[in-house]
Amino acid sequence: MKKIRKLASCLALFLLSPAVLADSVSIPYAGFYERLKQVNKNNYQLVEVVFSVPRKENCKIISGDITTEKHQYPLTYDKQQRLYLPYDAQLKSDRGLINLQVSGDTSQCGVAMQVRAKKVQSVYNQDELVAVKNDMDALLDGQQGFPMKYFRKPITGLTFSFDSTDLPVEANIDGKVIIVSDKLQLTSAEIETIKQLSFSKQPIILSPYVN
């Protein structure tokens, strides 16, 4: 098992070396902790930071755990390959490692950080959409200390993502039905005109739209 000691500074954070990911990799917990710390100290009500491994055949998670020199803890993840990491100062102090075992040719894999809504609904009014977008903007503003270009400009709207098994989905915007075959992206200007938005299937992710 090899250790990656430096995290990449881009939207897909903590990019991993192609040679390492062929089997397993260990990533220092400290980098995750610093990003979680920025979020937790502001106690955002509607949004959170999420870490995940791309859902690709060559990036499938086989197993994972969290280790220190003296302890081993389970690593929780879901079928979307989202990693549920604890916010734990002691784990940082103990130089914890996030250990992942993945299958296949993983030269394009990495652990990405994304801002998402904590709760995703099938029906929204304008006030709810604006509140989520504003919280996302505020959270991203708090991340500007990190050298990531993505976090240096305001988001331009919202993106609704769906489980592939639910597609296509009908989106009803103020009585007008739109067929969504992939994702629905709404600009800030469009959000300001919407009174009600509903979906035939509930989205699984609500994230920023940046162009």
PyMOL commands that place a pseudoatom at each C-alpha (Angstrom):
pseudoatom trace, name=CA, resn=MET, resi=1, chain=A, elem=C, hetatm=0, pos=[0.000, 0.000, 0.000]
pseudoatom trace, name=CA, resn=LYS, resi=2, chain=A, elem=C, hetatm=0, pos=[1.362, 3.397, -0.936]
pseudoatom trace, name=CA, resn=LYS, resi=3, chain=A, elem=C, hetatm=0, pos=[0.610, 6.783, 0.559]
pseudoatom trace, name=CA, resn=ILE, resi=4, chain=A, elem=C, hetatm=0, pos=[-0.191, 9.920, -1.331]
pseudoatom trace, name=CA, resn=ARG, resi=5, chain=A, elem=C, hetatm=0, pos=[1.154, 12.842, 0.652]
pseudoatom trace, name=CA, resn=LYS, resi=6, chain=A, elem=C, hetatm=0, pos=[0.009, 15.757, -1.428]
pseudoatom trace, name=CA, resn=LEU, resi=7, chain=A, elem=C, hetatm=0, pos=[-3.514, 16.696, -2.482]
pseudoatom trace, name=CA, resn=ALA, resi=8, chain=A, elem=C, hetatm=0, pos=[-4.265, 18.191, -5.884]
pseudoatom trace, name=CA, resn=SER, resi=9, chain=A, elem=C, hetatm=0, pos=[-5.735, 21.702, -6.060]
pseudoatom trace, name=CA, resn=CYS, resi=10, chain=A, elem=C, hetatm=0, pos=[-8.659, 21.492, -8.479]
pseudoatom trace, name=CA, resn=LEU, resi=11, chain=A, elem=C, hetatm=0, pos=[-12.370, 20.685, -8.560]
pseudoatom trace, name=CA, resn=ALA, resi=12, chain=A, elem=C, hetatm=0, pos=[-11.686, 16.946, -8.406]
pseudoatom trace, name=CA, resn=LEU, resi=13, chain=A, elem=C, hetatm=0, pos=[-9.684, 17.174, -5.191]
pseudoatom trace, name=CA, resn=PHE, resi=14, chain=A, elem=C, hetatm=0, pos=[-7.241, 14.638, -3.827]
pseudoatom trace, name=CA, resn=LEU, resi=15, chain=A, elem=C, hetatm=0, pos=[-6.440, 13.217, -7.291]
pseudoatom trace, name=CA, resn=LEU, resi=16, chain=A, elem=C, hetatm=0, pos=[-4.636, 9.913, -7.059]
pseudoatom trace, name=CA, resn=SER, resi=17, chain=A, elem=C, hetatm=0, pos=[-1.614, 8.619, -8.929]
pseudoatom trace, name=CA, resn=PRO, resi=18, chain=A, elem=C, hetatm=0, pos=[-2.550, 6.242, -11.786]
pseudoatom trace, name=CA, resn=ALA, resi=19, chain=A, elem=C, hetatm=0, pos=[0.041, 3.704, -10.639]
pseudoatom trace, name=CA, resn=VAL, resi=20, chain=A, elem=C, hetatm=0, pos=[-1.290, 3.650, -7.069]
pseudoatom trace, name=CA, resn=LEU, resi=21, chain=A, elem=C, hetatm=0, pos=[-4.963, 3.205, -7.876]
pseudoatom trace, name=CA, resn=ALA, resi=22, chain=A, elem=C, hetatm=0, pos=[-4.453, -0.134, -9.633]
pseudoatom trace, name=CA, resn=ASP, resi=23, chain=A, elem=C, hetatm=0, pos=[-4.825, -1.760, -6.220]
pseudoatom trace, name=CA, resn=SER, resi=24, chain=A, elem=C, hetatm=0, pos=[-5.241, 0.377, -3.118]
pseudoatom trace, name=CA, resn=VAL, resi=25, chain=A, elem=C, hetatm=0, pos=[-4.380, 3.812, -1.816]
pseudoatom trace, name=CA, resn=SER, resi=26, chain=A, elem=C, hetatm=0, pos=[-4.118, 5.715, 1.462]
pseudoatom trace, name=CA, resn=ILE, resi=27, chain=A, elem=C, hetatm=0, pos=[-4.993, 9.415, 1.617]
pseudoatom trace, name=CA, resn=PRO, resi=28, chain=A, elem=C, hetatm=0, pos=[-4.214, 11.623, 4.643]
pseudoatom trace, name=CA, resn=TYR, resi=29, chain=A, elem=C, hetatm=0, pos=[-7.390, 12.529, 6.542]
pseudoatom trace, name=CA, resn=ALA, resi=30, chain=A, elem=C, hetatm=0, pos=[-5.996, 16.000, 7.346]
pseudoatom trace, name=CA, resn=GLY, resi=31, chain=A, elem=C, hetatm=0, pos=[-6.918, 17.407, 3.929]
pseudoatom trace, name=CA, resn=PHE, resi=32, chain=A, elem=C, hetatm=0, pos=[-10.534, 16.317, 4.305]
pseudoatom trace, name=CA, resn=TYR, resi=33, chain=A, elem=C, hetatm=0, pos=[-10.678, 17.658, 7.846]
pseudoatom trace, name=CA, resn=GLU, resi=34, chain=A, elem=C, hetatm=0, pos=[-9.609, 21.163, 6.824]
pseudoatom trace, name=CA, resn=ARG, resi=35, chain=A, elem=C, hetatm=0, pos=[-12.444, 21.390, 4.319]
pseudoatom trace, name=CA, resn=LEU, resi=36, chain=A, elem=C, hetatm=0, pos=[-14.987, 19.973, 6.755]
pseudoatom trace, name=CA, resn=LYS, resi=37, chain=A, elem=C, hetatm=0, pos=[-13.796, 22.466, 9.363]
pseudoatom trace, name=CA, resn=GLN, resi=38, chain=A, elem=C, hetatm=0, pos=[-14.627, 25.412, 7.100]
pseudoatom trace, name=CA, resn=VAL, resi=39, chain=A, elem=C, hetatm=0, pos=[-18.166, 24.084, 6.673]
pseudoatom trace, name=CA, resn=ASN, resi=40, chain=A, elem=C, hetatm=0, pos=[-18.841, 23.075, 10.264]
pseudoatom trace, name=CA, resn=LYS, resi=41, chain=A, elem=C, hetatm=0, pos=[-17.764, 26.344, 11.843]
pseudoatom trace, name=CA, resn=ASN, resi=42, chain=A, elem=C, hetatm=0, pos=[-20.436, 28.189, 9.830]
pseudoatom trace, name=CA, resn=ASN, resi=43, chain=A, elem=C, hetatm=0, pos=[-23.200, 25.632, 10.461]
pseudoatom trace, name=CA, resn=TYR, resi=44, chain=A, elem=C, hetatm=0, pos=[-24.899, 25.836, 7.069]
pseudoatom trace, name=CA, resn=GLN, resi=45, chain=A, elem=C, hetatm=0, pos=[-28.505, 24.693, 7.320]
pseudoatom trace, name=CA, resn=LEU, resi=46, chain=A, elem=C, hetatm=0, pos=[-29.207, 23.701, 3.730]
pseudoatom trace, name=CA, resn=VAL, resi=47, chain=A, elem=C, hetatm=0, pos=[-25.933, 22.584, 2.168]
pseudoatom trace, name=CA, resn=GLU, resi=48, chain=A, elem=C, hetatm=0, pos=[-22.898, 20.433, 2.892]
pseudoatom trace, name=CA, resn=VAL, resi=49, chain=A, elem=C, hetatm=0, pos=[-19.588, 19.289, 1.438]
pseudoatom trace, name=CA, resn=VAL, resi=50, chain=A, elem=C, hetatm=0, pos=[-19.566, 15.777, -0.010]
pseudoatom trace, name=CA, resn=PHE, resi=51, chain=A, elem=C, hetatm=0, pos=[-16.617, 13.570, -0.956]
pseudoatom trace, name=CA, resn=SER, resi=52, chain=A, elem=C, hetatm=0, pos=[-17.028, 10.813, -3.518]
pseudoatom trace, name=CA, resn=VAL, resi=53, chain=A, elem=C, hetatm=0, pos=[-15.218, 8.487, -5.909]
pseudoatom trace, name=CA, resn=PRO, resi=54, chain=A, elem=C, hetatm=0, pos=[-16.376, 8.652, -9.559]
pseudoatom trace, name=CA, resn=ARG, resi=55, chain=A, elem=C, hetatm=0, pos=[-18.983, 6.057, -10.501]
pseudoatom trace, name=CA, resn=LYS, resi=56, chain=A, elem=C, hetatm=0, pos=[-16.944, 4.362, -13.196]
pseudoatom trace, name=CA, resn=GLU, resi=57, chain=A, elem=C, hetatm=0, pos=[-16.423, 0.658, -13.733]
pseudoatom trace, name=CA, resn=ASN, resi=58, chain=A, elem=C, hetatm=0, pos=[-12.676, 1.105, -13.248]
pseudoatom trace, name=CA, resn=CYS, resi=59, chain=A, elem=C, hetatm=0, pos=[-13.224, 3.140, -10.065]
pseudoatom trace, name=CA, resn=LYS, resi=60, chain=A, elem=C, hetatm=0, pos=[-15.552, 0.813, -8.184]
pseudoatom trace, name=CA, resn=ILE, resi=61, chain=A, elem=C, hetatm=0, pos=[-14.882, 0.741, -4.443]
pseudoatom trace, name=CA, resn=ILE, resi=62, chain=A, elem=C, hetatm=0, pos=[-14.229, -2.773, -3.162]
pseudoatom trace, name=CA, resn=SER, resi=63, chain=A, elem=C, hetatm=0, pos=[-13.584, -1.844, 0.466]
pseudoatom trace, name=CA, resn=GLY, resi=64, chain=A, elem=C, hetatm=0, pos=[-12.299, 0.925, 2.681]
pseudoatom trace, name=CA, resn=ASP, resi=65, chain=A, elem=C, hetatm=0, pos=[-11.365, 1.839, 6.232]
pseudoatom trace, name=CA, resn=ILE, resi=66, chain=A, elem=C, hetatm=0, pos=[-9.832, 4.608, 8.332]
pseudoatom trace, name=CA, resn=THR, resi=67, chain=A, elem=C, hetatm=0, pos=[-6.636, 3.890, 10.240]
pseudoatom trace, name=CA, resn=THR, resi=68, chain=A, elem=C, hetatm=0, pos=[-4.217, 5.489, 12.663]
pseudoatom trace, name=CA, resn=GLU, resi=69, chain=A, elem=C, hetatm=0, pos=[-1.065, 3.952, 14.135]
pseudoatom trace, name=CA, resn=LYS, resi=70, chain=A, elem=C, hetatm=0, pos=[-3.147, 2.307, 16.883]
pseudoatom trace, name=CA, resn=HIS, resi=71, chain=A, elem=C, hetatm=0, pos=[-6.721, 2.018, 15.621]
pseudoatom trace, name=CA, resn=GLN, resi=72, chain=A, elem=C, hetatm=0, pos=[-8.796, 0.932, 12.649]
pseudoatom trace, name=CA, resn=TYR, resi=73, chain=A, elem=C, hetatm=0, pos=[-12.305, 2.236, 11.923]
pseudoatom trace, name=CA, resn=PRO, resi=74, chain=A, elem=C, hetatm=0, pos=[-14.873, 1.327, 9.262]
pseudoatom trace, name=CA, resn=LEU, resi=75, chain=A, elem=C, hetatm=0, pos=[-15.302, 3.654, 6.281]
pseudoatom trace, name=CA, resn=THR, resi=76, chain=A, elem=C, hetatm=0, pos=[-18.919, 4.190, 5.293]
pseudoatom trace, name=CA, resn=TYR, resi=77, chain=A, elem=C, hetatm=0, pos=[-19.866, 4.726, 1.634]
pseudoatom trace, name=CA, resn=ASP, resi=78, chain=A, elem=C, hetatm=0, pos=[-23.004, 4.215, -0.439]
pseudoatom trace, name=CA, resn=LYS, resi=79, chain=A, elem=C, hetatm=0, pos=[-23.856, 2.870, -3.903]
pseudoatom trace, name=CA, resn=GLN, resi=80, chain=A, elem=C, hetatm=0, pos=[-23.265, 6.344, -5.336]
pseudoatom trace, name=CA, resn=GLN, resi=81, chain=A, elem=C, hetatm=0, pos=[-19.700, 5.984, -3.956]
pseudoatom trace, name=CA, resn=ARG, resi=82, chain=A, elem=C, hetatm=0, pos=[-20.124, 8.887, -1.581]
pseudoatom trace, name=CA, resn=LEU, resi=83, chain=A, elem=C, hetatm=0, pos=[-17.697, 8.715, 1.337]
pseudoatom trace, name=CA, resn=TYR, resi=84, chain=A, elem=C, hetatm=0, pos=[-19.201, 9.548, 4.736]
pseudoatom trace, name=CA, resn=LEU, resi=85, chain=A, elem=C, hetatm=0, pos=[-16.213, 10.945, 6.599]
pseudoatom trace, name=CA, resn=PRO, resi=86, chain=A, elem=C, hetatm=0, pos=[-16.274, 11.962, 10.272]
pseudoatom trace, name=CA, resn=TYR, resi=87, chain=A, elem=C, hetatm=0, pos=[-15.408, 15.465, 11.432]
pseudoatom trace, name=CA, resn=ASP, resi=88, chain=A, elem=C, hetatm=0, pos=[-12.860, 14.523, 14.063]
pseudoatom trace, name=CA, resn=ALA, resi=89, chain=A, elem=C, hetatm=0, pos=[-9.963, 16.690, 15.270]
pseudoatom trace, name=CA, resn=GLN, resi=90, chain=A, elem=C, hetatm=0, pos=[-8.433, 13.742, 17.121]
pseudoatom trace, name=CA, resn=LEU, resi=91, chain=A, elem=C, hetatm=0, pos=[-8.338, 11.714, 13.925]
pseudoatom trace, name=CA, resn=LYS, resi=92, chain=A, elem=C, hetatm=0, pos=[-6.431, 14.540, 12.278]
pseudoatom trace, name=CA, resn=SER, resi=93, chain=A, elem=C, hetatm=0, pos=[-4.060, 14.787, 15.238]
pseudoatom trace, name=CA, resn=ASP, resi=94, chain=A, elem=C, hetatm=0, pos=[-3.452, 11.023, 15.076]
pseudoatom trace, name=CA, resn=ARG, resi=95, chain=A, elem=C, hetatm=0, pos=[-2.521, 11.344, 11.388]
pseudoatom trace, name=CA, resn=GLY, resi=96, chain=A, elem=C, hetatm=0, pos=[-5.435, 9.254, 10.214]
pseudoatom trace, name=CA, resn=LEU, resi=97, chain=A, elem=C, hetatm=0, pos=[-5.490, 7.726, 6.742]
pseudoatom trace, name=CA, resn=ILE, resi=98, chain=A, elem=C, hetatm=0, pos=[-8.454, 7.086, 4.457]
pseudoatom trace, name=CA, resn=ASN, resi=99, chain=A, elem=C, hetatm=0, pos=[-7.727, 3.712, 2.836]
pseudoatom trace, name=CA, resn=LEU, resi=100, chain=A, elem=C, hetatm=0, pos=[-9.529, 2.695, -0.355]
pseudoatom trace, name=CA, resn=GLN, resi=101, chain=A, elem=C, hetatm=0, pos=[-9.342, -0.502, -2.362]
pseudoatom trace, name=CA, resn=VAL, resi=102, chain=A, elem=C, hetatm=0, pos=[-10.766, -0.167, -5.863]
pseudoatom trace, name=CA, resn=SER, resi=103, chain=A, elem=C, hetatm=0, pos=[-11.080, -2.467, -8.848]
pseudoatom trace, name=CA, resn=GLY, resi=104, chain=A, elem=C, hetatm=0, pos=[-10.071, -2.150, -12.487]
pseudoatom trace, name=CA, resn=ASP, resi=105, chain=A, elem=C, hetatm=0, pos=[-7.865, 0.298, -14.349]
pseudoatom trace, name=CA, resn=THR, resi=106, chain=A, elem=C, hetatm=0, pos=[-8.169, 3.342, -12.115]
pseudoatom trace, name=CA, resn=SER, resi=107, chain=A, elem=C, hetatm=0, pos=[-5.837, 5.772, -13.896]
pseudoatom trace, name=CA, resn=GLN, resi=108, chain=A, elem=C, hetatm=0, pos=[-8.641, 8.339, -14.172]
pseudoatom trace, name=CA, resn=CYS, resi=109, chain=A, elem=C, hetatm=0, pos=[-9.941, 8.002, -10.612]
pseudoatom trace, name=CA, resn=GLY, resi=110, chain=A, elem=C, hetatm=0, pos=[-9.826, 10.492, -7.785]
pseudoatom trace, name=CA, resn=VAL, resi=111, chain=A, elem=C, hetatm=0, pos=[-11.776, 11.630, -4.752]
pseudoatom trace, name=CA, resn=ALA, resi=112, chain=A, elem=C, hetatm=0, pos=[-13.893, 14.653, -5.654]
pseudoatom trace, name=CA, resn=MET, resi=113, chain=A, elem=C, hetatm=0, pos=[-15.290, 17.322, -3.366]
pseudoatom trace, name=CA, resn=GLN, resi=114, chain=A, elem=C, hetatm=0, pos=[-18.697, 18.779, -4.201]
pseudoatom trace, name=CA, resn=VAL, resi=115, chain=A, elem=C, hetatm=0, pos=[-21.130, 21.154, -2.550]
pseudoatom trace, name=CA, resn=ARG, resi=116, chain=A, elem=C, hetatm=0, pos=[-24.632, 19.680, -2.379]
pseudoatom trace, name=CA, resn=ALA, resi=117, chain=A, elem=C, hetatm=0, pos=[-27.991, 20.338, -0.774]
pseudoatom trace, name=CA, resn=LYS, resi=118, chain=A, elem=C, hetatm=0, pos=[-28.440, 18.329, 2.428]
pseudoatom trace, name=CA, resn=LYS, resi=119, chain=A, elem=C, hetatm=0, pos=[-32.013, 17.462, 1.487]
pseudoatom trace, name=CA, resn=VAL, resi=120, chain=A, elem=C, hetatm=0, pos=[-33.384, 16.928, -2.020]
pseudoatom trace, name=CA, resn=GLN, resi=121, chain=A, elem=C, hetatm=0, pos=[-37.092, 17.374, -2.722]
pseudoatom trace, name=CA, resn=SER, resi=122, chain=A, elem=C, hetatm=0, pos=[-39.413, 16.509, -5.600]
pseudoatom trace, name=CA, resn=VAL, resi=123, chain=A, elem=C, hetatm=0, pos=[-41.232, 19.866, -5.314]
pseudoatom trace, name=CA, resn=TYR, resi=124, chain=A, elem=C, hetatm=0, pos=[-39.733, 23.359, -4.848]
pseudoatom trace, name=CA, resn=ASN, resi=125, chain=A, elem=C, hetatm=0, pos=[-41.035, 26.892, -4.762]
pseudoatom trace, name=CA, resn=GLN, resi=126, chain=A, elem=C, hetatm=0, pos=[-38.924, 29.899, -5.707]
pseudoatom trace, name=CA, resn=ASP, resi=127, chain=A, elem=C, hetatm=0, pos=[-38.021, 30.823, -2.128]
pseudoatom trace, name=CA, resn=GLU, resi=128, chain=A, elem=C, hetatm=0, pos=[-36.640, 27.325, -1.491]
pseudoatom trace, name=CA, resn=LEU, resi=129, chain=A, elem=C, hetatm=0, pos=[-34.557, 27.353, -4.677]
pseudoatom trace, name=CA, resn=VAL, resi=130, chain=A, elem=C, hetatm=0, pos=[-33.121, 30.789, -3.893]
pseudoatom trace, name=CA, resn=ALA, resi=131, chain=A, elem=C, hetatm=0, pos=[-32.329, 29.787, -0.292]
pseudoatom trace, name=CA, resn=VAL, resi=132, chain=A, elem=C, hetatm=0, pos=[-30.367, 26.721, -1.406]
pseudoatom trace, name=CA, resn=LYS, resi=133, chain=A, elem=C, hetatm=0, pos=[-28.466, 28.702, -4.035]
pseudoatom trace, name=CA, resn=ASN, resi=134, chain=A, elem=C, hetatm=0, pos=[-27.601, 31.442, -1.520]
pseudoatom trace, name=CA, resn=ASP, resi=135, chain=A, elem=C, hetatm=0, pos=[-26.318, 28.892, 0.993]
pseudoatom trace, name=CA, resn=MET, resi=136, chain=A, elem=C, hetatm=0, pos=[-24.155, 27.311, -1.717]
pseudoatom trace, name=CA, resn=ASP, resi=137, chain=A, elem=C, hetatm=0, pos=[-22.708, 30.697, -2.623]
pseudoatom trace, name=CA, resn=ALA, resi=138, chain=A, elem=C, hetatm=0, pos=[-21.960, 31.436, 1.036]
pseudoatom trace, name=CA, resn=LEU, resi=139, chain=A, elem=C, hetatm=0, pos=[-20.263, 28.071, 1.568]
pseudoatom trace, name=CA, resn=LEU, resi=140, chain=A, elem=C, hetatm=0, pos=[-18.119, 28.493, -1.548]
pseudoatom trace, name=CA, resn=ASP, resi=141, chain=A, elem=C, hetatm=0, pos=[-17.134, 32.008, -0.432]
pseudoatom trace, name=CA, resn=GLY, resi=142, chain=A, elem=C, hetatm=0, pos=[-15.793, 30.450, 2.750]
pseudoatom trace, name=CA, resn=GLN, resi=143, chain=A, elem=C, hetatm=0, pos=[-13.570, 28.120, 0.723]
pseudoatom trace, name=CA, resn=GLN, resi=144, chain=A, elem=C, hetatm=0, pos=[-11.732, 30.904, -1.110]
pseudoatom trace, name=CA, resn=GLY, resi=145, chain=A, elem=C, hetatm=0, pos=[-8.658, 30.452, 1.045]
pseudoatom trace, name=CA, resn=PHE, resi=146, chain=A, elem=C, hetatm=0, pos=[-7.936, 27.219, -0.777]
pseudoatom trace, name=CA, resn=PRO, resi=147, chain=A, elem=C, hetatm=0, pos=[-6.111, 27.473, -4.116]
pseudoatom trace, name=CA, resn=MET, resi=148, chain=A, elem=C, hetatm=0, pos=[-9.017, 26.274, -6.222]
pseudoatom trace, name=CA, resn=LYS, resi=149, chain=A, elem=C, hetatm=0, pos=[-10.156, 28.391, -9.147]
pseudoatom trace, name=CA, resn=TYR, resi=150, chain=A, elem=C, hetatm=0, pos=[-13.583, 26.750, -9.017]
pseudoatom trace, name=CA, resn=PHE, resi=151, chain=A, elem=C, hetatm=0, pos=[-14.284, 28.387, -5.668]
pseudoatom trace, name=CA, resn=ARG, resi=152, chain=A, elem=C, hetatm=0, pos=[-13.386, 31.913, -6.811]
pseudoatom trace, name=CA, resn=LYS, resi=153, chain=A, elem=C, hetatm=0, pos=[-16.502, 32.809, -8.716]
pseudoatom trace, name=CA, resn=PRO, resi=154, chain=A, elem=C, hetatm=0, pos=[-20.189, 32.688, -7.757]
pseudoatom trace, name=CA, resn=ILE, resi=155, chain=A, elem=C, hetatm=0, pos=[-22.329, 29.851, -9.000]
pseudoatom trace, name=CA, resn=THR, resi=156, chain=A, elem=C, hetatm=0, pos=[-24.606, 30.584, -11.928]
pseudoatom trace, name=CA, resn=GLY, resi=157, chain=A, elem=C, hetatm=0, pos=[-27.510, 28.376, -10.933]
pseudoatom trace, name=CA, resn=LEU, resi=158, chain=A, elem=C, hetatm=0, pos=[-28.523, 24.923, -9.719]
pseudoatom trace, name=CA, resn=THR, resi=159, chain=A, elem=C, hetatm=0, pos=[-28.099, 21.410, -11.126]
pseudoatom trace, name=CA, resn=PHE, resi=160, chain=A, elem=C, hetatm=0, pos=[-30.554, 18.577, -10.446]
pseudoatom trace, name=CA, resn=SER, resi=161, chain=A, elem=C, hetatm=0, pos=[-29.168, 15.069, -11.012]
pseudoatom trace, name=CA, resn=PHE, resi=162, chain=A, elem=C, hetatm=0, pos=[-31.145, 11.825, -11.151]
pseudoatom trace, name=CA, resn=ASP, resi=163, chain=A, elem=C, hetatm=0, pos=[-30.564, 8.117, -10.793]
pseudoatom trace, name=CA, resn=SER, resi=164, chain=A, elem=C, hetatm=0, pos=[-29.944, 6.710, -14.265]
pseudoatom trace, name=CA, resn=THR, resi=165, chain=A, elem=C, hetatm=0, pos=[-32.703, 4.125, -13.714]
pseudoatom trace, name=CA, resn=ASP, resi=166, chain=A, elem=C, hetatm=0, pos=[-35.275, 6.926, -13.301]
pseudoatom trace, name=CA, resn=LEU, resi=167, chain=A, elem=C, hetatm=0, pos=[-34.478, 8.678, -16.583]
pseudoatom trace, name=CA, resn=PRO, resi=168, chain=A, elem=C, hetatm=0, pos=[-36.129, 10.185, -18.473]
pseudoatom trace, name=CA, resn=VAL, resi=169, chain=A, elem=C, hetatm=0, pos=[-37.837, 12.375, -15.857]
pseudoatom trace, name=CA, resn=GLU, resi=170, chain=A, elem=C, hetatm=0, pos=[-40.595, 14.945, -16.301]
pseudoatom trace, name=CA, resn=ALA, resi=171, chain=A, elem=C, hetatm=0, pos=[-39.899, 18.371, -14.818]
pseudoatom trace, name=CA, resn=ASN, resi=172, chain=A, elem=C, hetatm=0, pos=[-42.919, 20.640, -14.412]
pseudoatom trace, name=CA, resn=ILE, resi=173, chain=A, elem=C, hetatm=0, pos=[-42.000, 24.334, -14.317]
pseudoatom trace, name=CA, resn=ASP, resi=174, chain=A, elem=C, hetatm=0, pos=[-45.053, 26.479, -13.654]
pseudoatom trace, name=CA, resn=GLY, resi=175, chain=A, elem=C, hetatm=0, pos=[-47.251, 24.134, -15.678]
pseudoatom trace, name=CA, resn=LYS, resi=176, chain=A, elem=C, hetatm=0, pos=[-44.804, 23.569, -18.536]
pseudoatom trace, name=CA, resn=VAL, resi=177, chain=A, elem=C, hetatm=0, pos=[-43.491, 20.016, -18.763]
pseudoatom trace, name=CA, resn=ILE, resi=178, chain=A, elem=C, hetatm=0, pos=[-39.872, 19.408, -19.779]
pseudoatom trace, name=CA, resn=ILE, resi=179, chain=A, elem=C, hetatm=0, pos=[-38.404, 15.958, -20.440]
pseudoatom trace, name=CA, resn=VAL, resi=180, chain=A, elem=C, hetatm=0, pos=[-35.065, 15.548, -18.662]
pseudoatom trace, name=CA, resn=SER, resi=181, chain=A, elem=C, hetatm=0, pos=[-32.829, 12.874, -20.184]
pseudoatom trace, name=CA, resn=ASP, resi=182, chain=A, elem=C, hetatm=0, pos=[-29.694, 13.610, -18.138]
pseudoatom trace, name=CA, resn=LYS, resi=183, chain=A, elem=C, hetatm=0, pos=[-29.561, 16.604, -15.754]
pseudoatom trace, name=CA, resn=LEU, resi=184, chain=A, elem=C, hetatm=0, pos=[-31.658, 19.711, -15.296]
pseudoatom trace, name=CA, resn=GLN, resi=185, chain=A, elem=C, hetatm=0, pos=[-29.652, 22.920, -14.984]
pseudoatom trace, name=CA, resn=LEU, resi=186, chain=A, elem=C, hetatm=0, pos=[-31.351, 26.173, -14.069]
pseudoatom trace, name=CA, resn=THR, resi=187, chain=A, elem=C, hetatm=0, pos=[-29.604, 29.532, -14.278]
pseudoatom trace, name=CA, resn=SER, resi=188, chain=A, elem=C, hetatm=0, pos=[-30.016, 32.165, -11.589]
pseudoatom trace, name=CA, resn=ALA, resi=189, chain=A, elem=C, hetatm=0, pos=[-32.144, 34.221, -13.992]
pseudoatom trace, name=CA, resn=GLU, resi=190, chain=A, elem=C, hetatm=0, pos=[-34.445, 31.256, -14.604]
pseudoatom trace, name=CA, resn=ILE, resi=191, chain=A, elem=C, hetatm=0, pos=[-34.777, 30.591, -10.875]
pseudoatom trace, name=CA, resn=GLU, resi=192, chain=A, elem=C, hetatm=0, pos=[-35.938, 34.167, -10.341]
pseudoatom trace, name=CA, resn=THR, resi=193, chain=A, elem=C, hetatm=0, pos=[-38.909, 33.567, -12.662]
pseudoatom trace, name=CA, resn=ILE, resi=194, chain=A, elem=C, hetatm=0, pos=[-39.999, 30.164, -11.327]
pseudoatom trace, name=CA, resn=LYS, resi=195, chain=A, elem=C, hetatm=0, pos=[-42.939, 29.963, -8.952]
pseudoatom trace, name=CA, resn=GLN, resi=196, chain=A, elem=C, hetatm=0, pos=[-43.026, 26.183, -8.606]
pseudoatom trace, name=CA, resn=LEU, resi=197, chain=A, elem=C, hetatm=0, pos=[-40.876, 23.300, -9.816]
pseudoatom trace, name=CA, resn=SER, resi=198, chain=A, elem=C, hetatm=0, pos=[-41.773, 19.618, -9.499]
pseudoatom trace, name=CA, resn=PHE, resi=199, chain=A, elem=C, hetatm=0, pos=[-40.405, 16.314, -10.772]
pseudoatom trace, name=CA, resn=SER, resi=200, chain=A, elem=C, hetatm=0, pos=[-42.021, 12.975, -11.646]
pseudoatom trace, name=CA, resn=LYS, resi=201, chain=A, elem=C, hetatm=0, pos=[-39.060, 11.281, -9.909]
pseudoatom trace, name=CA, resn=GLN, resi=202, chain=A, elem=C, hetatm=0, pos=[-37.153, 12.790, -7.010]
pseudoatom trace, name=CA, resn=PRO, resi=203, chain=A, elem=C, hetatm=0, pos=[-33.617, 13.996, -7.859]
pseudoatom trace, name=CA, resn=ILE, resi=204, chain=A, elem=C, hetatm=0, pos=[-30.766, 12.319, -6.004]
pseudoatom trace, name=CA, resn=ILE, resi=205, chain=A, elem=C, hetatm=0, pos=[-28.392, 15.305, -6.023]
pseudoatom trace, name=CA, resn=LEU, resi=206, chain=A, elem=C, hetatm=0, pos=[-28.864, 19.082, -5.988]
pseudoatom trace, name=CA, resn=SER, resi=207, chain=A, elem=C, hetatm=0, pos=[-25.549, 20.827, -6.639]
pseudoatom trace, name=CA, resn=PRO, resi=208, chain=A, elem=C, hetatm=0, pos=[-24.235, 24.155, -7.983]
pseudoatom trace, name=CA, resn=TYR, resi=209, chain=A, elem=C, hetatm=0, pos=[-24.335, 24.994, -11.673]
pseudoatom trace, name=CA, resn=VAL, resi=210, chain=A, elem=C, hetatm=0, pos=[-21.159, 26.757, -12.768]
pseudoatom trace, name=CA, resn=ASN, resi=211, chain=A, elem=C, hetatm=0, pos=[-20.396, 27.755, -16.361]
for i in range(1, 211): cmd.bond("trace and resi %d" % i, "trace and resi %d" % (i + 1))
show_as sticks, trace
zoom trace
